[in-house]
Amino acid sequence: MSAAIDAGALLDRSPWTSYQKLLTVLAALAVIFDGFDIQILGFAIPSLMREWHVARAAFAPVLALGLAGMAMGSPIAGYYGDRFGRRPALIACVTLFGLATVATAFVNSVATLAMLRFITGMGAGGALPNASALAAEFAPLRRRPAAVKLTIVCVPLGGMLGGLIAAQVLPAYGWRTLYQIGGVLPLLFALLLWKLLPESPRFLAQRPAGWPALCRLLRSMGHAVAPGSAFEDRGERKPRGGTPLRTLLGEHGRDTAGLWIAFFSLLSGIYLVFGWLPTMLTSQGLDSATASTGLAIFNFGGVLGVLVWALIMPVLGSRGPMLSGALACAGSALAILLVPAQAEGGRTVLLLALGLNGLLANAVQTSMFALSAHIYPLDVRASGVAYGTAIGRVGGLVSSLFGAVIIGAGAAAYWGVLAATMVCAFAGLAWVRSHIPALTRQERWS
């Protein structure tokens, strides 16, 4: 019998082919719908307040339950992704949050809205770690950070598209139509994933039952692999027993602690924006269309930030850009307080300032997912990303619960809290030891 083929080494020393990039894009597009659906309530709250005649504080538990669902869904889906495959876990999560979003279009009470928001959160929370793990494992090792960033950038991209759609749909058709659009699209995309998306090649290499599928996949990537070949992945450790959490807190304890501090702090700020920014802007006298545009611009800035950091990090590594980005984001949040939104031209300046803040916040956030994929080995990669994301959702849950109170205290409190979250994220990232190293010139151009 011929020696087993090292599938990981084969992928790592080969070019990042067009087919592999297509598979990464498929995983990333699932996250666009994730980004749209987790922010959709933020767009709809001002309309719901008017239609249901309820105060904004009534929606704090609804936002919190959504994030509780995400915090629960992330580790559950991460575990199933590590155990049974990233592909089925991702498709199941996209289907779940699509169905729950469609159902939300027909609710008539805050209680029912909260229940469906929790279910939506479970699906959305589980999609992200499996999509990022798939993206990481389709790419050569040197391109892994770029592949993960391409995936995670779709969270703010989904929010940006959602804001643009909401600005057109809400005034003309209402919030129910917005939810229908937000639910039907991911359901259609789940069918596309089922048809086109294969399982991770590195996941298949670890399991003999998956070797025939891996042969077909590697041939599609341009590798001459004979039918019936045996595989291994020497670069990725095989599962050794024990729980993923024990591995994360044991041999990776220091890095996990730093990541969790950063995830908790940064996502508490991000979700304070996602859930409450339109409401905060309308409380300052801006109309709902401008408020939705403000959140869209924040997300658009995030897309630009991810692209800029994707160019910087291969040259400088992850530590410097992430730490400087966190501190700059804190400063930009405080600078927004100086913008006279009601003055002539003030709204334009405010939108530009929101875009800058979104650029920095999302650049650091998406880099944390790439950092997680870099730190953790195959057998706990989806779980590592999932637990970090879940800790971040807990931070978002806390900020969502107190969002109405923070808005009631005024703009200074709102942007001050956001600045504080970024300073805490800086501290967590500074504690992480295993940052992504810079690539050599040859690696950057290969």
Secondary structure, DSSP 4 states (H G I P E B T S, - for coil): -PPPEEHHHHHHTS---HHHHHHHHHHHHHHHHHHHHHHHHHHHHHHHHHHHT--GGGGHHHHHHHHHHHHHHHHHHHHHHHHH-HHHHHHHHHHHHHHHHHHHTT--SHHHHHHHHHHHHHHHHHHHHHHHHHHHHHS-GGGHHHHHHHHHTHHHHHHHHHHHHHHHHHHHH-HHHHHHHHHHHHHHHHHHHHHH----HHHHHT-GGGHHHHHHHHHHTT----TT--EE-TTSPPP-SS-HHHHHHTTTHHHHHHHHHHHHHHHHHHHHHHHHHHHHHHHTT--HHHHHHHHHHHHHHHHHHHHHHHHHHHHH-SHHHHHHHHHHHHHHHHHHTT--TTSTTHHHHHHHHHHHHHHHHHHHHHHHHHHHHHHS-HHHHHHHHHHHHHHHHHHHHHHHHTHHHHHHT-HHHHHHHHHHHHHHHHHHHHH---PPPPPPHHHHH-
